[in-house]
Amino acid sequence: MSQSAGTYVCNHVFYALMHALRLRPGTRGGFVHAPYADTQLPAGSSTPSLPAHQMAAALAVVVRTALATTADLRLAAGATH
């Protein structure tokens, strides 16, 4: 079920990636949804956003973690621990 076009596109990209990687055992992949940069929104908007420098720092952590991690956790859908 898609709540919005954005949700649909994000899900499609992730599942298309996973489908493509099924033929490449041992290759890991993922999808990170980034919010709008705060400069993309009108003043006073309630839409979630972050300054671009904070998103860049967060994405750097994601990449470093992905490169340093050799095995994924096996968790039930939606579980965090």
CORZINOR-V946074 format. One record per residue. N is the residue number from 1. SS is DSSP state (~ for helix, > for strand, _ for the rest). D_LAST is the distance of its C-alpha to the last C-alpha in whole Angstrom. Layout:
N&SS&D_LAST ; N&SS&D_LAST
This chain:
1&_&25 ; 2&_&26 ; 3&_&26 ; 4&_&28 ; 5&~&30 ; 6&~&27 ; 7&~&24 ; 8&~&26 ; 9&~&27 ; 10&~&24 ; 11&~&23 ; 12&~&26 ; 13&~&25 ; 14&~&22 ; 15&~&23 ; 16&~&26 ; 17&~&25 ; 18&~&22 ; 19&~&26 ; 20&~&28 ; 21&~&25 ; 22&_&25 ; 23&_&29 ; 24&_&28 ; 25&_&25 ; 26&_&23 ; 27&_&24 ; 28&_&20 ; 29&_&20 ; 30&_&19 ; 31&_&20 ; 32&_&19 ; 33&_&21 ; 34&_&23 ; 35&_&24 ; 36&>&28 ; 37&>&30 ; 38&~&31 ; 39&~&35 ; 40&~&34 ; 41&_&34 ; 42&_&37 ; 43&_&38 ; 44&_&36 ; 45&_&34 ; 46&_&30 ; 47&_&29 ; 48&_&26 ; 49&>&27 ; 50&>&26 ; 51&_&29 ; 52&~&29 ; 53&~&29 ; 54&~&26 ; 55&~&24 ; 56&~&26 ; 57&~&24 ; 58&~&21 ; 59&~&22 ; 60&~&23 ; 61&~&20 ; 62&~&18 ; 63&~&21 ; 64&~&21 ; 65&~&17 ; 66&~&18 ; 67&~&21 ; 68&~&20 ; 69&_&17 ; 70&_&18 ; 71&_&15 ; 72&_&13 ; 73&_&9 ; 74&_&10 ; 75&_&7 ; 76&_&9 ; 77&_&11 ; 78&_&9 ; 79&_&6 ; 80&_&4 ; 81&_&0
